[in-house]
Amino acid sequence: MTMAFTLATEAEDEAREIGRLLFAGPVDFVKGVVSMSALPPADRPEVCFAGRSNVGKSSLINALTNRKNLARSSNTPGRTQEINYFTMGESRFLVDLPGYGYAEAPVAIVAKWQALLKQFLQGRATLRRAFVLVDTRHGVKAVDEEIMSLLDRAAVTFQVVMTKADKVSKAVRDENIAQTMAALQKHPAAYPELVVTSSEKGEGIETLRAIIATLE
């Protein structure tokens, strides 16, 4: 059965305001963890962000929270080696997962990160949704397919967020969005709406805030 994937429309005023209030409130770094035993208590809903190295994950998290250096960005692939936890008030956790698809990190370290990622995705009952970031300049790559398949197996609903939408022409943008929608057809855990964003221009940021804030 073919699922119809669409682009997320602008959030309704009420949802947008709920999102604005959530992200305008306190957002604080809790801890970076390298093992399941170090995770914070699973006492509130959480969302996680996953993406291959240099997809713009840190920039997106900073744009969402309207803070310049909450999530550190780096030009060195694989710099984020921990699962980083942030609180949004007392109602949500925002989780920044290690980047994946980095050729420069040692094989043993990559294997360790992948094992931790798998354990986290399969073992975190309070995880409401994973946001998988896909670079609008490139569309879905093989490394993206790996994380999507992992989410399928873990039965974690994931929603694709297209990043860096301002960096390409409309033709390339449309082509890579279509390629991404086609790739998602074989992933049963994929949520049927994509969010197109630009951290620099602010495109899609309010919509994504509203989605996160209104997840039950």
Buried (B, 14 or more C-beta within 10 A) or exposed (E): EEEEBEEBEEBEEEBBBBBBEBBEBEBEEBEBBEEEEEBBEEEBBBBBBBBBBBBBBBBBBBBBBEEEEBBEBEEEBBBBBBBBBBBBBEEBBBBBBBBBBBEEBEEEEBEBBBEBBEBBBBEBEBBBBBBBBBBBBBBBBEBBEBBBEBBBEBEBBBBBBBBBBBBBEEEBBEBBBEBBBEBBEEBEBBBEBBBBBBBEEEBBBBBBBBBBBBBE
